[in-house]
């Protein structure tokens, strides 16, 4: 069963090929994806790697968490399941609103 890994604190010029190459040292990589900003197309500095073997996945996490990758210490952990934001993605704020007048 495959496992997904979160990789944070990536240099902004890291490519998906760089990410795949780094993790393939520990086992077969199914996918490597850098998350980019929809508006600018620039990297957000994190991504996800999916590996086939759970044991290889755990070894990669252990070896690469804190690893200096092009001058930046990586944050590597098992990816958490994606949570729904309830649709719409907007936040509502309640309570004291500055600048609002109440009669």
Order of alpha helices (4+ residues) and beta strands (2+ residues): beta-alpha-beta-beta-alpha-beta-beta-beta
